[in-house]
Amino acid sequence: MPSVEIKGLDLRYSSARVLQDLNLEVMKGEFMVLLGSSGCGKSTLLNCIAGLVEPDAGQIHINGRNVTWDEPSARGIGMVFQSYALYPQMSVEKNLSFGLRNAGVDKIEIDRRVRHIAGLLQIEPLLKRKPAALSGGQRQRVAIGRALVRDADVFLFDEPLSNLDAKLRAKLRVEIKRLHLEHGNTMIYVTHDQIEAMTLADRIAILKEGKIVQTGTPDDIYNRPVNRYVADFIGTPSMNFLDGELLGRSFLRGHLELPLADYPFIHGQCADCSAMIGIRPEHIVTGKDLNEATVTTQVVVDMVEPMGADTLVHTRLEGTAFQIRMTGQAQVRKNDRLLIGIDPLRASLFDRESGLRL
Amino acid sequence: MPDKSMSDWCSDGQRVPDGPRPSSGFSRRNVMIYGTLLVIALYYLFPLYVMIVTSLKGMPEIRIGNIFSPPVDITFQPWVKAWSSACTGLDCDGLSRGFWNSVRILIPSTILSVAIASINGYVLANWRFRGADLFFTILIIGAFIPYQVMIYPLVILLREMGLYGSLTGLVLVHTVFGMPILTLLFRNYFTSVPEELFRAARVDGAGFWQIYFQIMLPMSLPIIVVATILQVTGIWNDFLFGVIYTKPENYPMTVQLNNIVNSVRGVKEYNVNMAAALLTAGVPLIIYIASGKLFMRGITAGAVKG
């Protein structure tokens, strides 16, 4: 049974369509990440689910109940905001218990739940403090605690980690993942950070201009992007794209010929059309792995970016900029000639006209 | 170890730039700035000095005519007389009655106007109802309409309500006239509060009044201070509404001061007049001095950090 179901959601601000006939199902206990660049409508969608923004059309169901007209507090949700949004004049304890007090839960029960959550998130020593006396990471923990304490069915996260520094972000990311594994609540998580999306999600929904472009597991999204936009959006450094022609069972570009006999075409095979191939920098092999490669070719190194764990090598292939990701220990210098191997089965083919996956 | 004091100087006697740049206290620039400031400060403080000095002199000393000289024989008699027995028309009970009238006008008007304006501001900033912008525009236009236009209609309105001449009527007038500027003040303050805070409270099931009393109001202390100071000084200094909308026994202190000073019977008692003026100015003066820092903090209060 879907835990959250969105049917035909539409929202416009004056003339701009922020959400366009949007449909989404989130299963019970699923961790769904809404991913997209800024302004794609992902936060708006989350606010619609929470009941903080009214849609112009469409329905929202939570646990099989139509909650489209319900108040946020009546929807059985907990929410974590990007700016933490802790009540500045209340102690951490009062922040955590505010929702329960409003709901008229009795004192002993409130106390029990606050203690439990504080223990879970290791914020017990902070209970008497005001939010101003907490660090960023502590504030976000309290904000997460405030959502959890409500014992809701669905938790909504609106870019909860983007105000934190990189180290803390990685740490809290793991904690959120652990919380989800231990409690198994449904979670909907908005982010523009693809690392967060890939590591946390059971499924990712990619939004663009108020529409969902692709929904799928992180593996699906990474290896089988449905169109050029998703392919380009996911992965850093981003995918290399080469324009070329599809002739018979091969992709041709200049001197380069990639055999595609085993490539899993989805829309049948468009014979003799203009296509584009996308190859991830990390899917290009060099050195002793070359034996396993289907196709090998030679490139000249333009620039090298050592990044510690790996090295990014900028080259040109058939006149187009082409990046290769090698191990951090690779000894490569500008103007070196490099033999590279390409495996067409790990590449993605797109129709050049529509941008759709072939 | 090299001698540091030696290495600080170049061979030609110039000091090597190191650490804070040396500043000279008596540069021409500083003399100009502080000189000008001093002259302006004296210019404004001088009348106050004359008032204080005169209020402490007896009438014979004043008649000599040296208004700038300090009192030879300090007397507090003019202050006592101004407070308790100066004559306004037929009554001779001093400013004290006016003082208590002003207090009776001030306290309810200030509390009422600040309370209503803060709710107005909260609604306009957070609960965007249909027509909110229009409502706000109309309210702000109210701030630009000259008082003179509204005086007579208000007299009729109060008369019809049976409040004309009473303190309640004047309290109502002050509350209404404070509304545009105070609402603007509170609306802008609440707009600067992050919207997510309001959203979080709604998810937490807080209603209109719970959000107002438990979250917004506790955060708005700086702006409440500013609004209160504006209202207290404004209402205390008001003369026009006091003289129009009340009867002589309800006159506020400012109106009574005017009546004492402009009393045409007998000799002009300059020392009593000065003492009366200082007594009347005392309340706003004390408030400004006591709350200067708080006032500035409230005026400059921008985004509220959680």
Interface residues (C-beta under 8 A of the other chain):
Chain A: N47 A50 G51 L52 E71 P72 S73 A74 I77 G78 M79 F81 Q82 S83 Y84 A85 L86 Y87 P88 Q89 M90 F98 G99 N102 A103 P131 A132 R139 R146 R150
Chain B: P194 E196 L197 R199 A200 A201 R202 V203 D204 G205 A206 G207 Q210 Q214 I215 P218 M219 V304 K305 G306
